[in-house]
């Protein structure tokens, strides 16, 4: 029973990580698309400014998934 709770907790954590990362990436991409639609001449600057936060958010999500899986594997 206790072992199955670890798997359930890890599954819940992974689901929340994916949902949170998806919402964050979606908001950033929507804001970038709206900014490019308003100022097409600044598309390269907007794209450059959005890339770093997107990469950082993706990296944090991957690390969180690794930590959630380590909790299950090492317990």
Rosetta blueprint (number, residue, H / E / L):
1 X L
2 X H
3 X H
4 X H
5 X H
6 X H
7 X H
8 X H
9 X H
10 X H
11 X H
12 X H
13 X H
14 X H
15 X H
16 X H
17 X H
18 X H
19 X H
20 X H
21 X H
22 X H
23 X H
24 X H
25 X H
26 X H
27 X H
28 X H
29 X H
30 X H
31 X H
32 X H
33 X H
34 X H
35 X H
36 X H
37 X H
38 X H
39 X L
40 X H
41 X H
42 X H
43 X H
44 X H
45 X H
46 X H
47 X H
48 X H
49 X H
50 X H
51 X H
52 X H
53 X H
54 X H
55 X H
56 X H
57 X H
58 X H
59 X H
60 X H
61 X H
62 X H
63 X H
64 X H
65 X H
66 X H
67 X H
68 X H
69 X H
70 X H
71 X H
72 X H
73 X H
74 X H
75 X L
